[in-house]
Amino acid sequence: MGVEYYPLDVAVKDGNVVLQCTQNNLEKLIKDDTLVIPGIITEIEEGTFNGINVKKIVIPGSVKTIGKNAFSNNTVLEEIEIQDGVKTIGANAFHGCSNLWKVTMTDSVITLRCGCF
């Protein structure tokens, strides 16, 4: 069993490993119409994946904050899996995701900003 290594474009900001939306990242993170955020990421910045169209998004518990408009305007998104550990979902984070019908998350989420879904 091998370890998968993804050379990703990230930034370190105030001690957080922040995923940046680049073509390089998209090619490595989207498989079978699913966007899986790597477990090293601790923050998804404002607007990072705005308008990216995938059917499913998996956000690991290493991510503490999902920024404002992070995944908004994804018109084909159907399902979101937010794993235990995520604490904040920013305003309009998933706004405009008109086909979204299933959201799975735990009670680790303590802040839901206005219009997040």
Summary of the structure (lengths in Angstrom):
residues: 117
radius of gyration: 13.2
end to end distance: 37.6
largest distance: 43.0
contacts: 351
relative contact order: 0.16
helix: 6%
strand: 27%
